[in-house]
Amino acid sequence: MSPGPGADSAPAPAPTTMFSSLKIRNYRLFATGQVVSNTGTWMQRIAQDWLVLTLTGSASAVGITIALQFLPMLLFGLYGGVLADRLPKRRLLLATQFAMGLTGLALAVLTLSGHVQVWHVYLTAFVIGLVTVVDNPARQSFVAEMVGPDQLGNAVSLNSANFQSARLVGPAVAGVLITAVGSGYAFLLNGLSFIAPIAGLLLMRNSELHKVERAPRGKGQLREGLKYVAGRPELIWPIVLVGFIGTFGFNFPIWLSAFVNNVYHSGASTYGLLNTLMAAGSLAGALLAARRRTSRLRVLVGAAVLFGVLEIVTAFAPQFWIFAVLMVPIGMFGLTVNVTANSSIQMATEPAMRGRVMSLFMMVFVGGTPLGAPLVGWVTDTYGPRIGFAAGGTVALVAAIGVGVMLARVGGLRLKIDLRPGRRHLEFVPREQLATAA
């Protein structure tokens, strides 16, 4: 009898190509649904912020909306991971996608009928944040059930490419809709876009999913997840690194708007251009990551170091065109950090713990925004955009170097310096190899 999809005796994995995981039917259905709903989500983000600005005339009100959307992940993110480990992920995702679709339709009805008020937008933003608490860990860990361990890194990279592709299209479509017919139709299309992922989930074949044992209901599961991560350096240090970079290094709405207004004295079109260039770099980074078969921690640390250095260099770019061009590699290396950390953590985690571990990952990466953004905003307002941007890059660089040193110590590695021509000048090698060479 031939082994099932999740059996240990599965045949040798096929070589990984850029789009190899799309050969799997269940993942193909999932990815198709996600590209539609991600586009709708980006449309709603733009329309939501514009609507709040129109209703209040206040940039602070826009900041409150963003904070309300991210706050639930900071407060309840770990509990979402517990639910993702306990419950069937496919059913859980059906519920979360349905709920997100309803929020879009509710805002559409309120806006198109002329009854929308700013507290309605606050409320729907908070509800979306609550749903995301469960949706994020369930969606992240469900990828492994669709593609199995051999294609996990490729699928995680394609998910990011999917998201960045929508980031290029969604805001542009939203801008056209808002200008032509108003924000309400952007909300309506976002609500309807969730039909695609729901249909994809319903059409999946259960027999082709890689079965994982769910965590039984019991006490102390949240504490168990934290203890599990704390005892594994290959998990805790990448999460620490992503936490610092997500909290202090990814505050681009603050920095780019400050540069556009105060340094380059330009308008919304320039702001859109900079975001588009960064999204293009992120998409390139995701596609390059999809070609790699494994996610090595040295790639994570190296990308984080380059990300921090690029932010510092870009902060003091003497001309606008240099600043704009540098947005592309910043987007590429920032995305490489995210994708490499995501896939390496998933592959190093036992299936029954994956939901809790990924909820912690998303909590520190996304949930740090309400904490870091006010501080970064204060530094930017007080000392100027260049100092604010450079400060974020400095934190990212120091965190990358610190985590790199800790991972090297845990792995018994030492830095080898070889200045001879044609040799790799800097390289981490095992202590025994360094002693032999000496």
C-alpha positions in Angstrom: 0.0 0.0 0.0 1.5 3.3 -1.0 2.1 5.9 1.8 -0.2 8.9 2.3 0.8 12.4 1.6 2.1 13.0 5.2 4.0 9.7 5.6 7.6 9.6 6.5 8.4 7.2 3.6 7.5 9.8 1.0 9.7 9.8 -2.2 12.7 12.1 -2.4 11.7 15.7 -2.9 11.7 17.2 -6.4 14.1 20.1 -7.0 12.8 23.4 -5.8 12.1 26.0 -8.6 10.7 29.5 -8.2 7.1 28.3 -8.5 7.4 24.6 -7.6 4.8 24.7 -4.8 2.1 25.9 -7.2 2.2 22.4 -8.7 0.3 21.3 -5.6 -3.4 21.7 -6.3 -4.5 22.7 -2.8 -1.8 25.3 -2.5 -2.7 26.6 -6.0 -6.3 27.1 -4.9 -5.1 28.9 -1.7 -2.7 31.2 -3.6 -5.3 32.1 -6.2 -7.8 33.1 -3.5 -5.2 35.0 -1.5 -4.0 37.2 -4.5 -7.6 38.3 -4.9 -8.3 39.0 -1.3 -4.9 40.6 -0.7 -5.6 43.1 -3.5 -9.0 43.9 -1.8 -7.3 44.3 1.6 -4.8 46.8 0.2 -7.7 48.7 -1.4 -9.5 48.8 1.9 -6.4 50.0 3.7 -6.0 53.0 1.4 -9.7 53.8 1.4 -10.0 53.4 5.1 -7.2 55.9 5.8 -8.5 58.3 3.2 -12.0 58.1 4.7 -10.8 58.8 8.2 -8.8 61.8 6.9 -11.9 63.1 5.0 -14.1 62.7 8.1 -11.8 64.3 10.6 -9.1 66.2 8.8 -6.7 64.7 11.3 -3.5 62.6 10.7 -3.7 61.6 14.3 -7.1 60.0 13.7 -5.4 57.9 10.9 -2.8 56.9 13.4 -5.5 55.8 15.9 -7.1 53.7 13.2 -3.8 51.9 12.4 -3.1 51.4 16.1 -6.5 49.8 16.7 -5.9 47.4 13.9 -2.6 46.3 15.3 -3.3 46.4 19.0 -5.3 43.1 19.3 -2.2 41.2 17.9 -0.1 42.7 20.7 -2.6 42.0 23.4 -4.1 38.6 22.3 -1.7 37.2 19.7 -0.5 34.2 21.7 -4.1 33.1 22.4 -4.7 33.0 18.7 -1.8 30.6 18.3 -3.4 28.3 20.9 -6.6 28.2 19.0 -4.8 27.6 15.7 -3.1 24.5 17.3 -6.3 23.2 18.8 -8.8 23.6 15.9 -8.9 22.4 12.3 -7.1 25.2 10.4 -9.1 24.9 7.3 -12.4 25.5 9.1 -10.8 28.2 11.2 -9.7 30.0 8.0 -13.2 29.7 6.5 -14.6 31.5 9.6 -11.9 34.3 9.6 -12.2 35.0 5.8 -16.0 35.2 6.2 -15.7 37.6 9.1 -13.2 39.8 7.2 -15.5 39.9 4.2 -18.4 41.1 6.4 -16.3 44.0 7.8 -15.7 45.2 4.3 -19.4 44.9 3.3 -20.5 46.7 6.5 -18.2 49.7 5.8 -19.4 49.7 2.2 -23.1 49.9 3.3 -22.4 52.6 5.9 -20.3 54.7 3.4 -22.5 54.4 0.4 -25.6 55.2 2.4 -24.0 58.3 3.8 -24.2 57.3 7.5 -20.6 56.5 8.2 -18.9 58.1 11.2 -15.3 57.9 12.3 -16.2 55.5 15.2 -17.6 53.1 12.7 -14.1 52.9 11.0 -12.4 52.6 14.4 -14.7 49.7 15.3 -14.2 47.8 12.1 -10.4 48.3 12.3 -10.4 46.8 15.8 -12.7 43.9 14.7 -10.3 43.2 11.8 -7.4 43.2 14.3 -9.3 40.7 16.5 -9.9 38.4 13.5 -6.3 38.7 12.4 -5.2 37.4 15.8 -6.6 34.0 14.8 -6.2 34.2 11.0 -2.5 34.9 11.0 -1.2 31.9 12.9 -3.8 29.6 11.3 -2.9 30.8 7.8 0.9 30.7 8.4 0.8 27.2 9.8 -1.8 25.8 7.3 0.8 26.3 4.5 2.8 23.3 5.9 -0.3 21.1 5.7 -0.9 22.1 2.1 2.6 21.6 0.8 4.6 19.5 3.3 8.0 20.2 4.7 9.9 19.9 1.3 8.1 22.8 -0.3 7.5 24.9 2.8 10.2 27.5 2.2 9.1 28.0 -1.4 5.4 28.4 -0.4 6.2 30.9 2.3 8.2 32.9 -0.2 5.4 32.8 -2.8 3.0 33.9 -0.1 5.1 37.0 0.4 5.4 37.5 -3.3 1.6 37.2 -3.5 1.2 39.9 -0.8 3.7 42.3 -2.5 2.0 41.8 -5.9 -1.3 42.9 -4.3 0.5 45.8 -2.7 1.5 47.1 -6.2 -2.0 46.7 -7.6 -4.4 47.4 -4.7 -3.5 51.0 -3.8 -3.5 52.0 -7.5 -7.0 50.5 -8.0 -8.2 52.1 -4.7 -6.9 55.5 -5.9 -8.9 55.3 -9.1 -12.1 54.2 -7.3 -11.8 56.8 -4.6 -11.3 59.6 -7.2 -14.1 58.3 -9.5 -16.9 57.0 -7.2 -15.7 57.3 -3.6 -14.3 55.1 -0.8 -17.5 53.0 -0.5 -17.0 51.0 -3.7 -13.4 50.1 -2.6 -14.9 48.6 0.6 -17.5 46.8 -1.4 -15.0 45.2 -3.7 -12.9 44.2 -0.7 -15.8 42.5 1.0 -16.6 40.6 -2.3 -13.0 39.7 -2.8 -13.2 37.2 0.1 -15.4 35.0 -2.0 -12.2 33.8 -3.7 -10.3 32.4 -0.7 -13.5 30.9 0.7 -14.2 29.1 -2.6 -10.5 27.9 -2.7 -10.7 26.5 0.9 -14.0 24.7 0.1 -12.6 23.2 -3.1 -9.5 21.7 -1.4 -9.1 17.9 -1.1 -8.7 16.8 2.4 -7.0 13.6 1.3 -4.1 15.6 -0.2 -3.4 17.6 3.0 -0.4 16.6 5.1 -2.1 15.6 8.3 -0.7 17.0 11.6 -1.8 16.0 15.1 -3.7 18.8 16.8 -2.9 19.9 20.3 -5.5 18.6 22.8 -7.5 21.0 24.9 -5.8 21.5 28.2 -4.4 24.0 30.7 -1.1 25.7 30.4 -0.8 25.5 26.6 0.2 29.2 26.3 2.9 28.7 28.9 4.0 25.5 27.1 4.4 27.4 23.8 6.6 30.1 25.4 8.7 27.5 27.2 9.1 25.6 23.9 10.4 28.7 22.1 12.6 29.8 25.1 14.4 26.5 25.1 15.4 26.6 21.4 18.0 29.2 20.3 17.1 28.5 16.6 13.6 29.9 17.4 14.1 32.5 20.1 16.9 34.5 18.4 15.3 34.9 15.0 12.1 36.0 16.8 14.1 38.5 18.8 15.7 39.9 15.7 12.4 40.2 13.8 10.9 41.9 16.9 13.5 44.7 16.9 13.4 45.2 13.1 9.6 45.1 13.0 9.3 47.6 15.9 12.0 50.1 15.0 13.0 49.4 11.4 9.7 49.1 9.5 8.2 52.5 10.2 8.2 53.6 6.6 4.8 55.5 6.6 6.3 57.8 9.2 9.7 58.3 7.5 8.6 58.5 3.9 5.8 61.0 4.5 8.3 63.1 6.6 10.9 63.0 3.8 8.3 63.9 1.1 6.9 66.8 3.1 9.9 68.2 4.9 13.0 67.3 2.9 11.9 67.0 -0.7 8.8 69.3 -0.4 6.7 67.2 -2.7 3.2 65.7 -2.7 1.2 62.5 -2.7 2.4 61.3 -6.1 6.0 61.2 -4.8 4.9 59.3 -1.7 3.2 56.8 -3.9 6.3 56.4 -6.1 8.5 55.7 -3.1 6.0 53.0 -1.8 5.8 51.5 -5.3 9.6 51.2 -5.5 9.8 49.6 -2.1 7.0 47.1 -3.1 8.9 46.3 -6.3 12.0 45.5 -4.3 10.0 43.4 -1.8 8.5 41.4 -4.7 11.9 40.8 -6.1 13.1 39.7 -2.7 10.2 37.2 -2.3 10.8 35.7 -5.7 14.6 35.3 -5.1 13.8 33.7 -1.7 11.4 31.2 -3.5 14.4 29.9 -5.4 16.3 28.9 -2.2 15.7 25.4 -1.0 16.6 26.1 2.6 16.3 29.1 4.9 19.6 29.5 6.6 20.0 31.7 9.7 23.2 33.2 8.2 21.1 34.5 5.3 18.7 36.0 7.9 21.4 37.7 9.8 23.2 38.9 6.7 20.0 40.4 5.2 19.3 42.1 8.5 22.7 43.7 8.6 22.4 44.9 5.0 18.9 46.2 5.7 20.1 48.3 8.7 23.1 49.6 6.7 20.9 50.6 3.8 18.5 52.5 6.0 21.4 54.5 7.5 22.9 55.2 4.1 19.6 56.2 2.6 18.8 58.5 5.5 21.7 60.8 4.4 21.2 60.4 0.6 22.2 63.8 -0.9 19.7 63.7 -3.8 16.2 62.5 -4.3 16.9 60.1 -7.1 19.5 58.3 -4.9 17.0 58.1 -2.0 14.3 56.7 -4.4 16.6 54.1 -6.0 17.7 52.8 -2.6 14.0 52.1 -1.8 14.3 49.0 -4.0 17.1 47.2 -2.1 15.6 48.2 1.2 12.4 46.5 0.2 14.3 43.5 -1.1 16.4 42.9 2.1 13.5 43.8 4.4 11.4 41.1 2.8 14.3 38.6 2.8 14.5 39.1 6.6 10.8 38.4 7.0 10.6 35.4 4.7 13.8 33.7 5.9 12.8 34.1 9.5 9.2 32.8 8.8 10.3 29.7 6.9 13.2 28.8 9.1 11.1 29.1 12.3 8.3 27.0 10.7 10.7 24.3 9.6 12.4 24.1 13.1 9.0 23.8 14.9 7.1 20.7 15.7 3.7 20.6 13.9 1.7 20.5 17.1 3.4 23.7 18.3 3.5 25.6 15.0 0.4 27.8 15.6 1.7 29.0 19.0 5.2 29.7 17.7 3.9 31.5 14.6 1.5 33.6 16.7 4.5 34.7 18.8 6.5 35.5 15.6 3.6 37.6 14.3 3.0 39.2 17.6 6.5 40.6 17.9 6.7 41.5 14.2 3.3 43.2 13.8 2.4 43.9 17.4 5.5 46.0 18.0 4.2 48.7 15.7 1.9 50.4 18.3 5.0 50.5 20.7 7.7 51.6 18.2 5.8 54.0 16.0 5.1 56.7 18.6 8.8 56.7 19.7 10.1 56.7 16.1 7.6 59.4 15.3 8.8 61.6 18.2 12.5 61.2 17.2 11.6 62.1 13.6 9.6 65.1 14.6 12.2 66.3 17.1 15.5 65.7 15.3 14.3 65.5 11.7 13.6 62.8 9.2 17.2 61.9 8.5 18.0 61.3 12.1 14.8 59.4 12.6 15.4 57.1 9.6 19.1 56.5 10.6 18.0 55.7 14.2 15.7 53.0 13.0 18.5 51.6 10.8 20.9 51.7 13.7 18.7 49.6 15.9 18.2 47.1 13.1 21.9 46.9 12.5 22.9 46.5 16.2 20.1 43.9 16.7 21.4 41.9 13.6 25.0 41.9 14.8 24.0 40.9 18.4 21.7 38.1 17.2 24.4 36.9 14.8 27.0 36.8 17.6 24.6 34.8 19.8 23.7 32.3 17.1 27.4 31.8 16.4 28.2 31.1 20.0 25.3 28.7 20.3 26.5 26.9 17.1 30.1 26.8 18.3 31.2 29.0 15.4 34.1 31.5 15.2 34.8 34.2 12.7 37.5 33.3 10.3 39.4 36.1 8.5 41.4 35.3 5.4 42.8 38.2 3.4 44.4 36.1 0.6 43.2 36.8 -2.9 40.4 34.6 -4.2 39.3 33.5 -0.7 36.2 34.4 1.3 37.6 37.1 3.5 35.0 36.8 6.3 33.4 33.5 7.2 31.9 31.7 10.3 33.4 28.3 10.7 33.3 25.6 13.5 35.8 26.1 16.3 37.5 22.7 15.5 38.1 23.8 11.8 39.6 27.1 12.9 41.9 25.3 15.4 43.0 22.9 12.6 43.7 25.7 10.2 45.7 27.5 12.9 
